[in-house]
Amino acid sequence: MRPLRLALSTLLLIASAGLSACGFTPMYGTNGVSSELADIRVETGRERVDFRLQEALLDGMGARSASGPYTIRATTSVTSTPFGVGADAIASRYALRITVNWQLYQDGTIDPVMTGVARSDASYDVPAGVYGALASEADAEDRAINIAADRIITQLARAMQDGQAW
């Protein structure tokens, strides 16, 4: 058991030394892009889905007190399509798609520095009760919004890491 532990420790030491020599920096580490993401302000529309997207982006980027020179402006669209039709010809399952078109602006500029689109899907069952149907739809919407926000954050982080953005 001891030789195996020694071999694993040696392998980890060699791997960490190799990564430090190649210029590897973690995307979300202390010296990564997370501190730059935390300075981006977020502007969305006035609907529930827009508010939830803004909250998910602010939480994901750690940007609750952002004061940097950049602002994300996002517009969302939501479509819901029935696909589970029962014998009574009533839809019992829906597919929800959220599309977020976003632009990153620098203060004082008219044209965006970066643009992107994030799409996400979620499905939900429609129970017989009205409250259950509304709660099920809201839950699917929240899941899709969180996925879309994660995709936007990943797109921003990747662009910052690659030096493509600002």
Backbone bond lengths (Angstrom), bond angles and torsions (degrees), N, CA, C in turn:
res aa  C-N    CA-C-N  psi(-1)  N-CA   C-N-CA  omega(-1)  CA-C   N-CA-C  phi
1 M - - - 1.434 - - 1.527 111.20 -
2 R 1.335 116.22 -38.57 1.460 121.18 -178.90 1.536 112.18 -65.26
3 P 1.321 120.23 -42.96 1.469 119.35 178.37 1.534 112.05 -63.25
4 L 1.329 117.29 -35.14 1.458 120.79 178.69 1.533 110.70 -66.09
5 R 1.322 116.96 -42.93 1.461 121.62 178.56 1.532 110.34 -64.12
6 L 1.324 116.93 -40.90 1.453 121.16 178.54 1.532 110.55 -64.83
7 A 1.321 116.82 -41.20 1.465 120.70 179.43 1.530 110.79 -64.84
8 L 1.337 117.55 -42.29 1.459 120.87 178.78 1.523 111.64 -65.71
9 S 1.300 116.92 -41.39 1.464 120.71 178.07 1.519 111.05 -62.47
10 T 1.318 116.60 -42.78 1.463 121.14 178.85 1.525 110.61 -63.88
11 L 1.329 116.76 -41.87 1.461 121.23 179.40 1.529 110.86 -63.24
12 L 1.312 117.90 -43.09 1.464 121.52 177.96 1.523 111.63 -63.97
13 L 1.315 116.87 -39.52 1.457 121.11 178.66 1.527 110.95 -64.18
14 I 1.314 117.02 -43.37 1.467 121.41 179.53 1.527 110.03 -65.74
15 A 1.347 117.39 -42.50 1.463 121.12 -179.68 1.523 111.16 -64.09
16 S 1.325 117.27 -41.92 1.468 119.57 -179.64 1.521 111.01 -68.50
17 A 1.308 117.55 -36.06 1.465 120.19 177.14 1.519 110.41 -67.17
18 G 1.323 116.68 -38.62 1.460 120.52 178.21 1.516 112.24 -65.33
19 L 1.320 117.30 -41.15 1.461 120.55 179.37 1.522 111.68 -67.94
20 S 1.305 117.86 -35.84 1.460 119.48 179.97 1.525 110.83 -70.55
21 A 1.299 117.63 -28.38 1.464 121.06 -178.87 1.522 112.21 -78.73
22 C 1.337 117.81 -23.07 1.466 119.77 -175.58 1.517 112.65 -89.82
23 G 1.321 118.96 -1.09 1.458 121.02 179.72 1.512 113.20 87.42
24 F 1.304 118.25 14.42 1.463 122.20 178.83 1.519 110.14 -62.61
25 T 1.346 115.98 129.09 1.463 120.81 172.07 1.518 107.42 -130.65
26 P 1.302 117.87 134.55 1.460 119.94 -179.57 1.526 110.80 -68.05
27 M 1.325 116.04 141.68 1.452 120.28 -177.43 1.523 111.72 -64.30
28 Y 1.321 117.00 -39.63 1.457 120.37 -176.72 1.521 112.70 -109.34
29 G 1.295 118.83 15.95 1.460 122.03 179.79 1.521 111.68 -77.09
30 T 1.324 116.00 -177.67 1.460 120.08 -176.96 1.523 112.21 -65.74
31 N 1.325 117.80 -31.61 1.458 120.47 177.80 1.522 111.96 -102.08
32 G 1.333 116.66 8.57 1.459 121.31 179.86 1.517 111.34 -81.55
33 V 1.329 116.58 -154.79 1.456 121.27 -176.58 1.518 113.00 -89.18
34 S 1.330 117.74 -1.66 1.464 119.37 -175.74 1.530 112.41 -62.36
35 S 1.315 117.90 -33.78 1.464 119.23 179.36 1.525 110.71 -69.75
36 E 1.325 117.93 -32.39 1.457 120.84 177.21 1.522 110.66 -72.82
37 L 1.324 117.98 -36.27 1.460 121.23 177.40 1.525 110.78 -65.11
38 A 1.315 117.09 -32.95 1.464 121.41 -177.57 1.521 112.33 -68.19
39 D 1.319 118.72 -12.79 1.467 121.93 -179.92 1.525 113.07 -100.27
40 I 1.324 118.52 9.24 1.465 122.01 -179.09 1.523 109.48 -96.04
41 R 1.329 116.32 124.95 1.466 121.17 176.44 1.538 109.49 -80.87
42 V 1.327 117.10 157.21 1.467 122.10 -176.47 1.522 109.39 -127.12
43 E 1.343 116.45 128.36 1.460 122.16 175.48 1.520 108.84 -125.13
44 T 1.326 116.08 128.94 1.463 121.56 177.98 1.527 108.65 -133.57
45 G 1.324 115.96 -174.99 1.464 121.78 -179.69 1.520 112.34 -76.87
46 R 1.337 115.64 -158.90 1.461 121.30 -173.27 1.517 113.98 -113.17
47 E 1.306 118.83 1.40 1.465 121.62 -179.85 1.528 110.34 -82.92
48 R 1.339 116.15 167.98 1.466 121.24 179.58 1.522 110.95 -58.39
49 V 1.320 116.74 -44.30 1.463 120.78 -179.01 1.533 110.83 -62.16
50 D 1.329 116.72 -36.28 1.470 120.52 178.51 1.523 111.19 -67.52
51 F 1.327 115.92 -43.06 1.465 120.19 178.25 1.526 110.60 -61.98
52 R 1.334 117.00 -44.53 1.467 120.48 179.73 1.528 110.71 -63.97
53 L 1.328 117.81 -38.37 1.467 120.66 177.02 1.522 110.14 -63.99
54 Q 1.319 117.20 -44.79 1.464 120.41 179.25 1.524 110.55 -59.97
55 E 1.324 117.05 -44.70 1.461 120.78 178.52 1.527 111.37 -61.96
56 A 1.330 117.56 -43.52 1.467 121.16 -179.33 1.527 111.04 -65.19
57 L 1.336 117.57 -39.60 1.466 120.24 178.21 1.527 111.55 -67.93
58 L 1.326 116.58 -44.86 1.466 119.62 179.67 1.523 111.18 -61.63
59 D 1.336 116.51 -42.60 1.464 119.51 178.99 1.523 111.35 -68.10
60 G 1.324 117.26 -42.84 1.462 120.96 -177.30 1.520 113.64 -66.86
61 M 1.327 116.36 -32.98 1.464 120.22 -179.45 1.519 111.96 -94.25
62 G 1.327 117.44 -9.32 1.461 120.13 -175.71 1.513 110.98 67.04
63 A 1.339 116.36 36.85 1.459 121.38 -171.46 1.525 112.99 -107.68
64 R 1.309 118.38 32.77 1.470 121.01 -178.94 1.529 112.08 -62.77
65 S 1.305 118.29 -30.07 1.471 120.87 179.30 1.526 110.20 -121.21
66 A 1.324 116.10 43.54 1.460 121.23 -177.87 1.526 111.04 -65.81
67 S 1.312 115.05 138.72 1.466 120.10 178.88 1.530 111.31 -141.73
68 G 1.315 116.52 16.50 1.461 120.62 -177.96 1.516 112.71 -77.59
69 P 1.314 116.42 -179.65 1.464 121.03 -175.45 1.530 114.26 -84.45
70 Y 1.319 118.79 7.28 1.458 121.24 -176.50 1.524 111.90 -117.28
71 T 1.347 114.79 146.66 1.462 121.74 179.07 1.524 108.90 -137.04
72 I 1.337 115.56 132.86 1.470 120.81 171.73 1.519 107.04 -93.49
73 R 1.327 115.88 129.60 1.464 121.56 172.66 1.520 107.16 -114.97
74 A 1.319 115.36 122.44 1.468 120.04 -174.35 1.521 111.19 -125.17
75 T 1.328 115.55 140.25 1.461 122.03 172.18 1.520 107.90 -120.63
76 T 1.309 116.05 139.03 1.465 121.08 -176.65 1.516 111.03 -117.60
77 S 1.316 115.03 150.72 1.462 121.22 170.00 1.525 107.34 -135.20
78 V 1.322 114.91 140.89 1.460 121.66 -177.17 1.520 108.70 -123.59
79 T 1.322 116.34 130.03 1.456 121.28 173.73 1.524 108.24 -125.45
80 S 1.315 114.52 143.18 1.460 121.02 179.81 1.523 107.97 -128.52
81 T 1.331 116.21 125.10 1.462 121.69 -175.57 1.520 110.08 -122.79
82 P 1.351 117.62 126.13 1.462 119.03 176.99 1.531 110.41 -73.19
83 F 1.325 116.64 138.90 1.461 118.18 176.21 1.516 113.25 -141.08
84 G 1.304 119.48 -7.01 1.460 121.54 177.22 1.513 109.13 -112.74
85 V 1.327 117.19 92.07 1.453 121.52 -177.79 1.521 109.00 -101.56
86 G 1.328 115.14 127.03 1.462 120.65 -179.02 1.515 112.46 -84.16
87 A 1.324 116.41 -176.62 1.464 122.59 -179.81 1.524 111.37 -64.68
88 D 1.319 116.95 -23.65 1.464 120.93 179.39 1.529 112.34 -87.44
89 A 1.330 117.66 9.26 1.471 125.05 178.04 1.530 112.34 65.04
90 I 1.322 117.40 26.01 1.457 122.21 177.19 1.531 108.13 -112.43
91 A 1.319 114.95 132.55 1.472 119.83 -179.38 1.518 109.77 -67.23
92 S 1.332 115.26 132.41 1.464 119.82 179.21 1.525 112.06 -115.52
93 R 1.314 116.95 -4.81 1.459 121.60 -179.60 1.522 108.29 -146.61
94 Y 1.338 114.82 141.48 1.460 121.09 -178.84 1.517 110.03 -129.56
95 A 1.319 114.60 149.88 1.470 122.03 172.11 1.523 106.80 -107.24
96 L 1.300 116.64 127.51 1.459 122.39 -178.54 1.526 108.10 -111.88
97 R 1.313 116.93 130.55 1.468 121.61 177.84 1.518 109.21 -122.29
98 I 1.322 115.26 130.01 1.462 121.59 175.95 1.522 108.00 -113.99
99 T 1.325 115.26 128.78 1.460 121.81 176.63 1.525 107.66 -118.02
100 V 1.321 115.69 126.51 1.460 121.05 179.76 1.528 108.09 -118.01
101 N 1.321 115.52 117.52 1.467 121.28 171.57 1.515 106.51 -97.67
102 W 1.325 116.14 125.69 1.463 119.16 -176.48 1.519 110.90 -133.20
103 Q 1.320 113.24 153.33 1.461 121.33 177.32 1.526 107.54 -135.01
104 L 1.304 115.22 143.60 1.457 121.91 175.88 1.521 107.82 -106.85
105 Y 1.325 115.88 121.69 1.461 122.08 -178.98 1.521 110.52 -112.93
106 Q 1.323 115.05 144.81 1.456 120.76 170.93 1.521 106.90 -98.49
107 D 1.320 116.64 140.72 1.465 120.83 -179.74 1.526 110.16 -53.34
108 G 1.326 115.68 134.53 1.451 120.97 177.01 1.511 114.72 87.33
109 T 1.328 118.78 0.58 1.463 120.70 179.43 1.527 109.85 -113.61
110 I 1.318 115.30 153.53 1.464 121.00 179.47 1.524 110.61 -93.38
111 D 1.312 116.68 -41.83 1.463 121.23 -178.31 1.524 110.87 -86.26
112 P 1.341 116.62 143.90 1.469 118.79 179.13 1.522 111.90 -69.54
113 V 1.313 115.10 147.77 1.455 122.05 176.65 1.529 109.69 -76.40
114 M 1.321 115.26 -32.66 1.463 121.20 -177.05 1.521 108.33 -153.73
115 T 1.330 116.27 146.07 1.456 120.89 176.10 1.522 109.19 -131.79
116 G 1.312 115.13 160.61 1.456 119.16 178.70 1.514 111.86 -166.62
117 V 1.316 114.75 169.45 1.460 123.01 177.12 1.514 107.05 -132.50
118 A 1.316 115.59 136.06 1.468 120.63 175.40 1.525 107.33 -127.58
119 R 1.322 115.73 127.71 1.462 121.11 177.63 1.518 109.01 -119.28
120 S 1.311 115.00 145.86 1.458 118.93 175.27 1.526 108.89 -149.08
121 D 1.314 115.08 152.90 1.456 122.36 -177.79 1.519 109.83 -125.79
122 A 1.316 115.00 149.12 1.461 122.31 172.17 1.522 106.53 -150.46
123 S 1.303 116.28 152.71 1.464 119.33 176.95 1.518 108.96 -123.38
124 Y 1.325 114.97 159.76 1.454 119.12 -178.77 1.523 110.24 -151.64
125 D 1.325 114.95 151.45 1.453 122.39 175.12 1.520 109.04 -87.90
126 V 1.312 115.56 150.94 1.453 121.04 177.12 1.525 108.14 -111.74
127 P 1.337 116.48 101.48 1.463 118.35 177.33 1.529 111.03 -72.06
128 A 1.316 117.14 171.78 1.465 122.03 -175.86 1.525 112.40 -67.00
129 G 1.308 118.92 -35.67 1.463 121.46 -177.32 1.515 112.77 -76.62
130 V 1.326 116.57 147.03 1.465 121.60 -178.73 1.524 111.10 -64.75
131 Y 1.331 117.54 -46.22 1.460 120.41 -179.32 1.525 110.88 -61.35
132 G 1.325 116.09 -43.44 1.464 119.88 179.02 1.516 111.97 -62.23
133 A 1.314 117.25 -38.44 1.467 121.18 179.35 1.526 110.57 -65.98
134 L 1.336 116.40 -43.93 1.469 119.92 179.14 1.521 111.60 -66.30
135 A 1.325 116.80 -41.36 1.468 120.81 179.63 1.525 110.87 -65.74
136 S 1.319 116.69 -39.28 1.461 120.77 179.57 1.528 110.92 -65.35
137 E 1.325 116.59 -42.27 1.461 120.54 178.30 1.529 111.11 -65.64
138 A 1.335 117.37 -42.81 1.465 120.70 179.51 1.525 111.35 -63.68
139 D 1.327 116.66 -37.75 1.463 120.35 178.28 1.531 110.75 -64.82
140 A 1.328 117.07 -43.81 1.466 120.49 178.16 1.521 110.65 -63.39
141 E 1.328 116.63 -39.60 1.459 120.76 178.49 1.531 110.79 -62.81
142 D 1.323 116.42 -43.57 1.469 120.33 178.41 1.527 111.57 -62.04
143 R 1.330 116.84 -42.37 1.472 119.69 178.97 1.520 110.82 -63.21
144 A 1.331 117.29 -43.98 1.464 120.85 -179.56 1.530 111.28 -65.93
145 I 1.326 116.82 -38.55 1.469 120.71 178.77 1.528 110.76 -64.04
146 N 1.323 116.95 -43.93 1.466 120.03 179.40 1.521 111.32 -62.39
147 I 1.322 117.33 -38.57 1.466 120.38 177.32 1.524 110.46 -65.66
148 A 1.339 117.18 -44.50 1.466 120.86 179.63 1.530 110.68 -62.30
149 A 1.332 117.21 -42.11 1.467 120.58 178.75 1.525 110.56 -62.93
150 D 1.323 117.54 -42.34 1.474 120.57 177.19 1.519 110.99 -60.95
151 R 1.320 117.32 -38.46 1.471 120.39 179.44 1.520 111.49 -68.23
152 I 1.316 117.58 -38.70 1.468 120.45 177.29 1.524 110.08 -64.40
153 I 1.313 116.44 -45.66 1.469 120.78 179.89 1.527 110.37 -61.84
154 T 1.310 117.27 -40.88 1.466 121.02 178.40 1.524 111.01 -64.53
155 Q 1.344 117.12 -41.27 1.463 120.18 177.90 1.526 110.86 -62.17
156 L 1.329 116.84 -43.65 1.469 120.53 178.26 1.524 111.51 -64.08
157 A 1.326 115.74 -46.41 1.470 119.87 -178.40 1.523 111.17 -63.29
158 R 1.323 116.72 -40.81 1.465 119.71 179.31 1.522 110.78 -64.38
159 A 1.326 117.05 -42.80 1.469 120.26 179.33 1.523 111.01 -64.57
160 M 1.320 116.68 -39.66 1.463 120.00 178.98 1.525 110.75 -67.61
161 Q 1.315 115.98 -40.53 1.471 120.86 -179.70 1.522 110.89 -64.79
162 D 1.350 115.80 -38.71 1.468 120.67 -178.54 1.528 112.50 -83.07
163 G 1.322 116.37 -7.12 1.459 119.70 -179.31 1.520 113.18 76.76
164 Q 1.346 118.25 16.56 1.453 121.55 -178.53 1.516 112.07 -80.16
165 A 1.309 116.48 -33.54 1.461 118.93 -178.17 1.514 109.95 -88.03
166 W 1.267 115.16 163.92 1.458 125.33 178.36 1.475 111.66 0.95
